[in-house]
């Protein structure tokens, strides 16, 4: 309530000062017009050379940051794939190739987490590493206890026979097609 009162008082003072400023500037504008000067409009927003240079610099930094995160995502996916092929966690890449947080996180990933990262794609890995959007089944980037081995992969389970088993059990069944 008190905040609203002060806000209303501030708005009233701001309006009063803008009116006073406009009234005080009338003689100066009239004198300028009488002497042949003209009132210049304020420059267009963003038309200053400094503003354009700053925008270009910020865009270049953003593009460099995107390229760096894309490179780190590719390194992560490669490490995960190589570790899965080796059947154990390999030594993780170190800074400056990846950030310290990523270097502390990779050696603690499980085989299943590596499979999720490999299948996720660069953009999803970038977002996961940045903490923007998590990949299901993968722990966030944090310091993890390094693993020297993974638990053995589950044994291959023979798939259910499906239609072949049904057809085998019912050799005398009539076909609807012939």
Number of C-alpha atoms within 10 A of each C-alpha: 6 7 8 9 10 11 12 12 11 12 11 11 12 12 11 11 11 11 11 11 11 10 11 11 10 11 11 11 14 13 11 13 12 10 9 8 11 11 10 6 6 6 8 7 7 12 9 11 9 10 12 12 12 13 13 12 12 12 12 12 12 12 12 12 12 14 12 15 21 16 15 21 24 18 17 25 21 15 21 28 19 15 21 19 10 10 15 19 25 17 13 20 19 13 11 8 13 19 15 14 15 21 22 19 20 26 24 21 20 22 21 15 18 24 18 18 24 20 13 16 13 20 14 17 26 23 15 21 23 13 12 11 13 17 18 12 12 16 15 16 18 15 15 17 12 16 15 11 14 16 10 9 9 6 6 6 6 6 6 8 8 8 9 9 10 10 11 9 10 9 8 8 8 8 6 5 4 4
